[in-house]
Amino acid sequence: MASPLPAPGRTRTGENPTERRRFLPEVQALRAVAVALVVIYHLEPTMLPGGFIGVDVFFVISGFLITGHMLREVEQTGRLSLTKFWAGRARRILPASLVAIGVTVVVATAVVPVTDWANLQRQALASIFYVQNWVLAGDAVDYLAADNVATPFQHFWSLAVEEQFYLLWPLVVVGAALAVRRVRGNRTRALRALVLVLFGLIVAASFAWSVLQVNAGDPAAYFATTTRLWELGVGGLLAVVLRHTDRFVAARSVLALAGLGTITLGAFLLTAASPFPGVAALVPVLGAVAVVAAGRTAGPGSLTWFVDRPGVQWLGNVSYSLYLWHFPVIICFGIWADRRPSALESLGLLALSLLLAQLSYVLVERPVRLGRWARPNGRMLIAAAGAMAMTAAIAVTPTIRAQVIEQEWRQESVGIVVGPGSGYGAEAISGTRVPAFVTPDPVIVPNLRDVHKELSRTYAACAGGAASDVTPVCEFGDPAGTRTIAVVGDSHVRMFASPIVSAAEERGWRVVTYLHDSCIFSLEPRVARFAKPCHEANVKTLAALRADAPDIVVTGMYGDSEFASPSDGVDGLVRMWNALHEAGSRVVALKDAPRPRRDVLECVADHSTVPEDCAVPREVAFADPGHATFDAAVRLAADVQLLDLTDRFCGPEQCMPVVGNVMVYRDHNHITDTYARSLRPYIADALWPAAGSLAQHAGEAGDR
């Protein structure tokens, strides 16, 4: 986050309070506190579960400093130069950030698997052009992107919010300056009164929108500028009304202590599960306002002993660079080591981050900010545009390299077509033998770089959002078919939709889907953020299925699902399945696929010739609590058919990530659509058992 505008001199307690304090050590200390919270949270989140609120403290500081700077310029000159303002921001923000992005791209491609290079480039470019918050907001509501691996650039979302604020806020001040130009009398008072009203309206609207979006469960609310603008705006309002004084010493000391205490308490009590920003963001925002408003304190209870510590002031100086560097250091280590750092390693990563921050501050930040060559505003803006373009060119190099690798993969996979009787995928399994490859060369399909896209878009478009209380209905197969099969449930049922629909079409059946992301089809809500709308949607879906009972209902659940108690989970499934059975439907309970290791895509990319190295023990793959709940419900339900495809994923001991040249998983819990299609013969045999089964023919093909 940006540090205060440089200015010489320091005003001590006792000096003329009407003189503007040009350096605010308490703000610098507050910045040190904010960056410390964020860094500790990213290194050891269990130690400080609410440390992310340091970003909100930064927002208040930035809004306060930048608004005060703009108002002083208008009061002194009667106008605000946008060119000068934006050049100043570019001079202050861009050099260190672009160096950090460029270096991170180069280092990250050495540790990040090629499967993640596209996302790495996307977020690097979004960071360069300060739209990272909107990219992450889009990912937050895009179910297919929700499992994207964290990149070293995600922390740039807050800088993007600030930069967007820097585009809007000066326009408001310019408008106010023009409006008061013809005012007779005290124009300074008129200007401050007008911006107070304008800022107040923006803050009120943004805060109200933030509360509404957070209460509605919109995951994009955390990143959106519209829901964060009020936090910077509150700092702006403070700059309008605040007048530093040496009076009320005791009261101001109490205010500063209360502010710091509020921030500290919030850092310990808030967690990643807390609805945020919304009302909860008032904790860090009001705490920061209190510290800044208290100003320079003295006497018993004063924070001066803390504020004036050289180490605290140094940390405030390098806070922006530390914010830039700490996250790439942590993320790159995590990817390289494939685990979280130990306590000792966290100290080492902290030391490295501080070293990089100091080097960045001394060698990049200060020289550019204070250098004469960067003084002309026009030259600075041109140089900024050129530097951004050069950094963008560096950011796209991973994709160029990945395209070369991808072309090699495509050439290798020519001739491998997965389909009934092909012998690839699940059809390669023979008895207890689960081979990774059935070709002489270790070729994997689909392309590892694009495997994350392997969740059928056709059925994804028919799925309800997690926060919705309605489950959409779609139809496939033969619309005139006299027999109907319904596919009902969450994304772990949806991932089997392709083979079910394909087999049904072949038999002239009509297919109806009731699909709902993160919503198990149960009469007992799971422990989840959107449990209530999911339950409401399930009640409606059950009513629709009972009113027009399909011949077959295929349903299931995510194996990692948890309920208030195991008995509640079992009871909810049993009651749902029994209700469907009583309505006249044959209920087929589809057991979830085994859970792979969390970094399965990265592991296979690193071990593409020996994917067995990325297999997981069978007992581990089914250790999630939902599997036990599901198994118990199958045993207790009145009449339900179990469809268990475990032996099409696992051997006697291990569950494989690659089977018959086909990548099984698209992320850490969904299977690829290509592998799902290879399961068609076995699913068809379970749904429509008959002599001379398709699976038998597939088994014969797999023996070839």
C-alpha positions in Angstrom: 0.0 0.0 0.0 1.2 3.5 -0.7 3.2 5.2 1.9 2.7 8.9 2.9 3.6 11.6 0.5 7.2 12.6 1.4 7.6 16.0 3.1 10.3 17.3 5.3 10.1 18.2 8.9 8.1 17.0 11.9 5.7 18.8 14.1 6.1 18.1 17.8 3.5 18.4 20.5 3.4 22.0 21.7 3.8 23.6 18.4 1.2 25.8 16.8 -1.8 23.5 16.1 -2.9 25.6 13.2 0.2 24.6 11.2 -0.2 21.6 9.1 1.6 18.5 10.3 3.6 17.5 7.3 4.7 14.1 8.6 2.4 11.9 10.6 4.4 9.2 12.5 1.3 7.7 14.0 0.0 7.0 10.5 3.3 5.5 9.6 3.1 3.3 12.7 -0.5 2.3 11.7 0.8 1.3 8.3 3.4 -0.9 10.1 0.6 -2.6 12.1 -1.5 -3.2 9.0 1.3 -4.8 7.0 2.3 -6.9 10.0 -1.2 -8.2 10.3 -1.4 -9.2 6.7 2.0 -10.9 6.6 1.4 -12.9 9.8 -2.0 -13.9 8.5 -0.5 -15.2 5.2 2.4 -17.0 6.9 0.5 -18.5 9.9 -3.3 -18.0 9.5 -4.1 -20.0 12.6 -2.1 -17.6 14.7 -4.0 -14.5 13.5 -7.2 -15.7 11.8 -8.4 -12.1 11.1 -5.1 -10.7 10.0 -6.6 -10.0 6.6 -8.2 -6.8 8.1 -4.8 -5.1 7.7 -5.9 -4.4 4.1 -8.9 -2.5 5.4 -6.6 -0.4 7.6 -4.5 0.4 4.5 -7.7 1.5 2.7 -8.5 4.0 5.4 -4.9 5.4 5.4 -4.8 5.7 1.6 -8.2 7.5 1.5 -7.1 9.9 4.3 -3.7 10.8 2.8 -4.7 11.1 -0.8 -7.8 13.2 0.0 -5.9 15.6 2.2 -3.3 16.0 -0.5 -5.9 16.9 -3.1 -7.8 19.3 -0.9 -4.6 21.2 0.0 -3.7 21.6 -3.7 -7.2 22.9 -4.5 -7.2 25.3 -1.6 -3.7 26.6 -2.5 -4.2 26.9 -6.3 -7.9 26.8 -6.9 -7.6 23.7 -9.0 -6.5 20.1 -9.1 -4.1 19.0 -11.8 -5.2 15.5 -12.8 -2.0 15.0 -14.8 0.1 15.9 -11.8 -2.0 13.7 -9.5 -1.9 10.6 -11.7 1.8 11.1 -12.5 2.4 11.3 -8.8 0.6 8.0 -8.3 2.5 6.4 -11.1 5.7 7.6 -9.7 4.9 6.2 -6.3 3.1 3.0 -7.1 4.3 1.5 -10.4 8.1 1.1 -10.2 8.1 -1.3 -7.2 5.0 -3.2 -8.3 6.2 -3.7 -11.9 9.6 -5.0 -10.7 7.9 -7.3 -8.3 5.5 -8.6 -11.0 8.3 -9.1 -13.5 10.6 -11.0 -11.1 7.7 -13.1 -9.8 6.7 -14.2 -13.3 10.3 -15.4 -14.0 10.6 -17.2 -10.6 7.1 -18.6 -10.6 7.4 -20.3 -14.0 10.3 -22.3 -12.5 8.1 -23.7 -9.7 4.6 -23.5 -11.0 3.5 -26.5 -13.2 2.7 -25.8 -16.8 -0.9 -26.6 -16.1 -1.2 -23.3 -14.1 0.8 -21.1 -16.5 -2.3 -19.7 -18.2 -3.8 -18.7 -14.9 -0.4 -17.3 -13.8 -0.3 -15.1 -16.9 -3.9 -14.0 -16.6 -3.4 -12.8 -13.0 -0.1 -11.2 -13.8 -1.6 -9.1 -16.6 -4.6 -8.3 -14.3 -2.1 -7.1 -11.7 -0.1 -5.0 -14.2 -3.3 -3.2 -15.3 -4.9 -3.1 -11.8 -8.0 -5.1 -12.5 -7.0 -8.1 -10.4 -9.9 -7.6 -8.0 -12.4 -8.0 -10.8 -10.7 -11.1 -12.1 -10.9 -12.7 -8.6 -14.5 -11.5 -8.3 -15.3 -13.3 -11.5 -13.5 -16.4 -10.4 -15.4 -16.3 -7.1 -18.8 -16.6 -8.8 -17.6 -18.9 -11.7 -17.9 -22.4 -10.4 -15.5 -23.7 -13.1 -12.8 -21.3 -11.9 -13.4 -21.7 -8.2 -10.7 -24.3 -7.8 -8.0 -22.3 -9.5 -4.7 -22.7 -7.7 -3.6 -19.5 -5.8 -1.1 -17.5 -7.8 1.6 -15.2 -6.4 -0.4 -12.2 -7.7 -3.7 -12.5 -5.8 -2.7 -10.0 -3.2 -2.8 -7.3 -6.0 -6.6 -7.2 -5.7 -6.3 -4.6 -2.9 -3.9 -2.5 -4.9 -6.3 -2.7 -7.8 -9.1 -1.3 -5.6 -6.9 1.6 -4.5 -5.8 2.4 -8.1 -9.5 2.4 -9.2 -10.2 4.7 -6.2 -7.4 7.0 -7.4 -9.2 7.3 -10.8 -12.6 8.2 -9.3 -11.8 10.3 -6.3 -9.9 13.1 -7.9 -12.7 13.6 -10.5 -15.1 14.2 -7.6 -12.7 16.8 -6.1 -12.3 18.4 -9.6 -16.1 18.7 -9.9 -16.4 20.2 -6.5 -13.6 22.7 -7.2 -15.3 23.8 -10.4 -18.7 24.1 -8.5 -17.3 26.5 -5.8 -15.2 28.6 -8.2 -17.8 31.3 -8.3 -18.6 31.2 -4.6 -18.2 34.5 -2.9 -16.6 34.4 0.5 -14.8 31.5 2.1 -14.2 29.1 -0.8 -12.2 26.7 1.3 -15.2 26.3 3.7 -17.5 25.9 0.7 -15.2 23.3 -1.0 -15.0 21.2 2.2 -18.7 21.4 2.7 -19.4 20.2 -0.8 -16.9 17.4 -0.9 -18.2 16.3 2.5 -21.7 15.9 1.1 -20.4 14.2 -2.1 -18.0 11.9 -0.3 -20.7 11.1 2.3 -23.2 10.1 -0.4 -20.6 7.8 -2.1 -19.6 6.2 1.2 -23.2 5.6 2.2 -24.1 4.1 -1.1 -21.0 1.8 -1.2 -21.5 0.7 2.5 -25.2 -0.1 1.9 -24.3 -2.1 -1.2 -21.5 -3.9 0.6 -23.9 -5.0 3.4 -26.5 -6.1 0.9 -24.1 -8.1 -1.2 -22.4 -9.8 1.8 -25.8 -10.6 3.3 -26.9 -12.1 0.0 -23.9 -14.4 0.1 -22.3 -13.0 -3.1 -18.7 -14.3 -3.0 -17.6 -11.5 -5.4 -18.4 -8.9 -2.6 -15.0 -9.4 -1.0 -13.1 -8.2 -4.1 -15.4 -5.7 -5.8 -14.5 -2.0 -5.8 -18.1 -1.1 -5.3 -18.2 -2.9 -1.9 -14.8 -1.6 -0.8 -15.0 2.0 -1.9 -16.6 3.2 1.3 -13.6 2.1 3.3 -11.3 4.5 1.4 -14.1 7.0 1.4 -14.2 7.0 5.2 -10.6 7.9 5.2 -11.4 10.7 2.8 -14.2 12.0 5.0 -11.7 12.0 7.9 -9.3 14.2 5.9 -12.1 16.7 5.2 -13.1 17.2 8.9 -10.0 16.4 10.9 -8.1 19.3 12.5 -5.0 18.3 14.5 -4.8 19.8 17.9 -2.6 19.6 21.0 -5.7 19.8 23.3 -7.6 17.0 24.9 -4.4 15.0 25.5 -5.9 12.3 27.7 -9.0 11.8 25.5 -6.9 11.5 22.4 -4.6 9.0 24.0 -7.6 6.9 25.0 -9.0 7.2 21.5 -5.7 6.0 20.0 -5.5 3.0 22.4 -9.1 2.1 21.7 -8.5 2.2 17.9 -5.4 0.0 18.1 -7.2 -2.3 20.5 -10.2 -2.6 18.2 -8.0 -3.5 15.2 -6.1 -6.0 17.3 -9.2 -7.6 18.7 -10.6 -7.9 15.2 -7.5 -9.6 14.0 -8.0 -12.3 16.6 -11.8 -12.7 16.5 -12.6 -12.4 12.9 -11.9 -15.4 10.6 -12.0 -16.2 6.9 -15.5 -17.6 7.5 -16.8 -14.2 8.8 -19.2 -12.4 6.4 -16.9 -9.7 5.0 -16.6 -6.8 4.3 -20.1 -5.5 5.1 -20.7 -4.6 8.7 -17.8 -6.6 10.0 -15.4 -4.3 8.1 -16.4 -1.5 10.5 -14.1 -3.0 13.1 -10.8 -2.3 11.3 -12.1 0.9 9.6 -13.3 2.6 12.7 -10.2 1.4 14.6 -8.0 3.0 11.9 -10.1 6.2 12.0 -9.6 6.4 15.8 -5.8 6.1 15.6 -5.5 8.7 12.8 -8.0 11.1 14.4 -6.2 10.9 17.8 -3.1 12.3 16.1 0.2 12.8 18.0 -0.4 11.8 21.6 1.6 12.3 24.8 1.7 11.5 28.4 0.4 8.4 30.3 -1.4 6.0 28.1 0.1 7.5 25.0 1.1 5.4 22.0 4.2 7.6 21.4 6.5 5.0 23.0 5.4 2.6 20.2 5.0 5.0 17.4 8.5 6.4 17.7 10.3 3.1 17.7 12.8 3.2 14.8 11.8 -0.4 13.9 8.1 0.6 13.7 8.9 3.6 11.5 11.1 1.6 9.3 8.4 -1.1 8.9 6.0 1.7 7.9 8.5 3.0 5.4 8.9 -0.4 3.6 5.3 -1.5 4.2 4.3 -1.1 0.5 7.3 -3.1 -0.7 6.8 -5.7 2.0 3.2 -6.1 0.9 4.3 -6.6 -2.7 7.0 -9.2 -2.0 5.8 -11.3 0.9 2.9 -13.0 -0.9 5.0 -14.2 -3.9 7.6 -15.5 -1.5 5.0 -17.5 0.5 3.1 -18.9 -2.5 6.2 -19.9 -4.5 7.6 -21.7 -1.4 4.3 -23.5 -0.9 4.2 -24.6 -4.6 7.8 -25.7 -4.5 7.6 -27.6 -1.2 4.0 -28.8 -1.8 3.1 -27.9 1.8 2.7 -25.1 4.2 5.9 -23.8 5.8 6.9 -24.9 9.3 7.3 -22.3 12.1 11.0 -22.1 11.4 10.5 -21.9 7.7 7.9 -19.1 8.2 10.6 -17.1 10.0 12.9 -17.7 7.1 10.3 -16.6 4.6 9.6 -13.5 6.7 13.3 -12.6 6.8 13.5 -13.0 3.0 10.4 -10.8 2.5 11.8 -8.1 4.7 15.2 -8.2 2.9 13.4 -7.9 -0.5 11.2 -5.1 0.9 14.3 -3.1 2.0 16.1 -3.6 -1.3 13.0 -2.6 -3.2 12.5 0.5 -1.1 16.2 1.6 -1.4 16.8 0.6 -5.0 13.5 1.2 -6.7 10.9 3.1 -4.7 13.0 6.1 -3.4 15.2 6.6 -6.5 12.2 6.8 -8.8 10.1 8.9 -6.4 12.9 11.4 -5.7 14.8 11.3 -8.9 14.9 14.5 -11.0 14.4 12.6 -14.3 11.0 11.4 -13.1 9.8 14.9 -12.1 8.2 16.0 -15.4 4.6 14.7 -15.2 4.2 14.0 -18.9 7.5 12.1 -19.1 6.5 10.1 -16.0 3.1 9.0 -17.5 4.8 8.0 -20.8 7.5 6.1 -18.9 4.8 4.4 -16.8 2.9 3.3 -19.9 6.1 1.9 -21.5 7.1 0.1 -18.3 3.6 -1.5 -18.0 3.9 -2.7 -21.6 7.3 -4.2 -21.1 6.2 -6.0 -17.9 3.1 -7.3 -19.8 5.5 -8.7 -22.5 7.4 -10.6 -19.7 4.1 -11.8 -18.3 3.0 -13.4 -21.6 6.2 -15.5 -22.0 4.8 -18.4 -20.0 1.9 -18.8 -22.4 4.3 -18.8 -25.4 6.3 -21.5 -23.8 3.2 -23.4 -22.8 1.9 -23.3 -26.4 5.1 -25.0 -27.6 4.6 -27.7 -24.9 0.9 -28.0 -25.7 1.7 -28.5 -29.4 4.0 -31.3 -28.5 1.3 -32.9 -26.4 -1.2 -32.6 -29.2 1.1 -34.3 -31.7 1.7 -37.1 -29.2 -2.0 -37.6 -28.5 -3.0 -37.9 -32.2 -4.9 -41.2 -32.6 -6.0 -41.5 -29.0 -9.8 -41.1 -29.2 -11.7 -42.1 -26.0 -15.1 -43.7 -26.7 -17.0 -47.0 -26.3 -14.8 -49.9 -27.2 -11.6 -47.8 -27.5 -9.9 -49.4 -24.6 -8.8 -46.1 -23.2 -9.8 -44.6 -19.9 -11.9 -46.8 -17.6 -12.1 -49.5 -20.3 -8.4 -50.2 -19.8 -9.0 -51.7 -16.4 -8.9 -55.5 -16.3 -9.6 -57.2 -13.1 -7.5 -55.6 -10.4 -5.0 -54.2 -12.9 -5.4 -50.4 -13.3 -2.8 -49.3 -15.9 -1.8 -45.7 -16.3 -1.0 -46.2 -20.0 -2.0 -48.7 -22.6 0.2 -47.2 -25.3 3.9 -47.6 -25.7 4.4 -43.8 -25.0 3.2 -42.1 -21.8 0.6 -39.9 -23.5 -2.1 -38.3 -21.4 -5.4 -36.9 -22.7 -7.0 -34.4 -22.4 -4.2 -31.8 -22.6 -2.8 -31.2 -19.1 -2.7 -27.5 -19.7 -6.5 -27.4 -20.4 -7.6 -30.2 -18.2 -9.2 -27.7 -15.7 -11.9 -27.0 -18.4 -13.0 -30.6 -18.5 -16.3 -30.1 -16.7 -19.0 -30.3 -19.4 -20.2 -26.8 -20.1 -23.5 -28.2 -21.4 -24.5 -29.4 -17.9 -22.7 -26.6 -16.1 -25.1 -24.2 -17.9 -28.0 -26.1 -16.5 -26.8 -26.0 -12.8 -28.2 -23.6 -10.3 -25.8 -21.2 -8.4 -24.9 -22.1 -4.8 -26.8 -19.2 -3.4 -30.0 -19.8 -5.4 -33.1 -21.2 -3.7 -34.3 -22.7 -7.0 -32.9 -25.6 -9.0 -33.2 -25.2 -12.8 -34.7 -28.0 -14.9 -33.2 -29.0 -18.3 -34.2 -31.7 -20.7 -32.0 -33.9 -22.9 -32.3 -37.2 -24.8 -35.5 -38.0 -26.8 -38.1 -35.4 -26.0 -40.8 -37.9 -27.2 -39.4 -40.7 -25.1 -41.9 -42.6 -23.0 -39.4 -43.4 -20.3 -37.7 -40.8 -18.2 -34.5 -40.7 -16.1 -33.8 -37.8 -13.8 -30.2 -36.7 -12.8 -30.5 -34.9 -9.5 -27.9 -33.4 -7.2 -24.7 -31.3 -6.9 -21.7 -31.0 -9.1 -20.5 -34.5 -8.1 -23.6 -35.9 -9.7 -23.3 -33.5 -12.6 -19.9 -34.7 -13.5 -21.4 -38.1 -14.5 -24.1 -36.4 -16.6 -22.4 -37.0 -20.0 -22.3 -40.8 -19.9 -25.8 -41.0 -18.4 -27.4 -38.8 -21.0 -25.4 -40.5 -23.8 -26.6 -44.0 -22.7 -30.2 -42.7 -22.3 -30.3 -41.2 -25.8 -29.1 -44.5 -27.3 -32.2 -46.2 -25.7 -34.6 -43.4 -26.6 -35.1 -42.2 -23.1 -35.9 -38.7 -22.0 -33.5 -37.1 -19.5 -34.4 -34.4 -17.0 -31.7 -32.7 -14.9 -32.1 -31.0 -11.6 -28.5 -29.8 -10.9 -27.4 -27.4 -8.2 -23.8 -26.4 -7.4 -22.8 -27.2 -3.8 -26.2 -28.5 -3.0 -26.6 -32.1 -2.0 -30.1 -33.5 -2.7 -31.1 -34.2 0.8 -33.8 -33.2 3.2 -31.2 -32.4 5.9 -29.0 -29.4 5.0 -25.3 -29.9 5.1 -22.9 -27.6 7.0 -22.2 -25.1 4.3 -22.5 -21.4 3.6 -25.6 -21.6 1.4 -27.4 -24.4 3.3 -30.7 -22.6 3.7 -31.3 -21.7 0.0 -30.1 -25.2 -0.9 -32.7 -26.8 1.4 -35.5 -24.6 0.0 -34.5 -25.6 -3.5 -34.4 -29.3 -2.6 -38.0 -29.2 -1.1 -39.2 -27.7 -4.4 -37.3 -30.2 -6.5 -38.7 -33.1 -4.4 -42.3 -31.8 -5.0 -41.7 -31.7 -8.7 -40.3 -35.2 -8.8 -43.2 -36.6 -6.8 -45.7 -34.9 -9.0 -44.3 -36.4 -12.2 -42.2 -39.3 -11.0 -39.4 -40.4 -13.4 -38.8 -44.0 -14.0 -35.3 -43.7 -12.6 -33.7 -41.0 -10.4 -29.9 -40.9 -10.2 -28.6 -38.9 -7.3 -25.5 -38.8 -5.0 -23.4 -36.4 -3.0 -20.0 -34.9 -2.6 -17.9 -37.2 -0.4 -16.4 -34.3 1.7 -19.8 -33.1 2.8 -20.5 -32.7 6.5 -23.8 -32.4 8.5 -24.6 -31.2 11.9 -24.3 -34.8 13.0 -23.7 -38.1 11.1 -27.2 -39.2 12.0 -28.7 -36.1 10.6 -26.8 -36.6 7.3 -28.0 -40.2 7.0 -31.6 -39.3 8.0 -31.8 -36.6 5.4 -30.7 -38.9 2.5 -32.9 -41.8 3.6 -36.0 -39.6 3.9 -35.3 -38.1 0.4 -34.7 -41.5 -1.2 -37.7 -43.1 0.4 -39.9 -40.3 -0.7 -38.8 -40.8 -4.3 -39.3 -44.5 -4.0 -42.8 -44.0 -2.6 -43.6 -41.8 -5.6 -42.8 -44.7 -7.9 -39.2 -44.0 -9.0 -36.3 -46.4 -9.0 -33.6 -44.6 -7.0 -30.0 -45.1 -8.0 -27.5 -43.8 -5.5 -24.3 -42.9 -7.2 -21.2 -43.2 -5.0 -18.8 -40.2 -5.3 -15.4 -40.7 -7.0 -12.4 -41.2 -4.8 -10.7 -38.0 -3.6 -7.2 -37.4 -5.2 -4.4 -35.4 -3.6 -5.1 -31.7 -3.6 -2.3 -30.9 -6.0 -3.2 -33.8 -8.4 -2.9 -31.7 -11.6 0.5 -30.2 -10.6 1.8 -33.6 -9.5 0.8 -35.3 -12.7 2.4 -32.4 -14.7 5.6 -33.0 -12.8 5.4 -36.8 -13.1 3.8 -37.2 -16.5 5.7 -40.4 -17.3 5.1 -42.0 -13.9 1.7 -40.7 -12.7 1.6 -43.7 -10.3 3.7 -41.4 -8.1 0.7 -39.2 -7.6 -1.7 -42.0 -6.6 -3.4 -42.1 -3.2 -4.1 -45.1 -0.9 -7.6 -46.3 -1.4 -8.5 -45.8 2.3 -7.3 -42.2 2.1 -9.3 -41.5 -1.1 -12.5 -42.4 0.8 -11.6 -41.0 4.2 -13.9 -37.9 3.8 -16.9 -38.0 6.2 -19.5 -37.9 3.5 -18.6 -41.3 2.2 -19.5 -42.9 5.6 -22.8 -41.0 5.6 -23.6 -42.1 2.1 -22.8 -45.7 2.8 -24.9 -45.8 5.9 -27.9 -44.2 4.1 -27.7 -46.8 1.3 -27.9 -49.6 3.9 -30.9 -48.0 5.7 -33.0 -46.8 2.8 -36.1 -48.8 1.9 -35.2 -49.6 -1.6 -32.2 -48.0 -3.3 -29.7 -49.3 -5.8 -26.1 -48.5 -5.2 -24.0 -47.5 -8.2 -20.4 -47.9 -7.0 -17.7 -47.2 -9.7 -14.8 -47.4 -7.3 -13.1 -50.3 -9.1 -13.1 -48.1 -12.2 -10.8 -45.7 -10.4 -8.8 -47.8 -8.0 -6.9 -51.0 -7.7 -6.8 -53.0 -4.5 -4.5 -50.6 -2.8 -4.3 -47.3 -4.7 -6.6 -44.9 -6.7 -4.9 -43.6 -9.8 -4.9 -40.1 -11.3 -4.3 -41.4 -14.8 -6.1 -44.5 -16.2 -5.7 -45.9 -19.7 -4.0 -42.7 -20.9 -6.8 -40.5 -19.6 -6.4 -37.9 -16.9 -9.1 -38.8 -14.3 -9.4 -35.5 -12.5 -9.9 -31.9 -13.6 -9.3 -30.5 -10.1 -8.9 -31.9 -6.6 -12.4 -33.3 -6.4 -14.1 -33.5 -9.9 -13.4 -36.0 -12.6 -12.8 -34.9 -16.2 -15.6 -35.2 -18.7 -13.4 -37.4 -20.9 -12.9 -39.9 -18.1 -16.6 -39.8 -17.3 -17.5 -40.7 -20.8 -15.2 -43.7 -20.6 -17.4 -44.9 -17.7 -20.5 -45.0 -19.9 -20.6 -48.8 -20.4 -20.5 -49.5 -16.6 -23.1 -46.8 -15.8 -25.4 -48.1 -18.6 -25.1 -51.7 -17.2 -26.2 -50.5 -13.8 -29.1 -48.4 -15.0 -30.3 -50.8 -17.7 -29.0 -54.3 -16.8 -29.2 -56.7 -19.7 -27.5 -59.8 -21.1 -24.5 -59.1 -23.4 -23.7 -55.9 -21.5 -21.8 -53.0 -22.9 -19.4 -53.3 -20.1 -18.6 -56.9 -21.2 -17.7 -55.6 -24.6 -15.6 -52.8 -23.1 -13.8 -55.3 -21.0 -12.9 -57.3 -24.0 -11.7 -54.1 -25.7 -9.5 -53.4 -22.7 -7.9 -56.8 -22.9 -6.6 -56.1 -26.4 
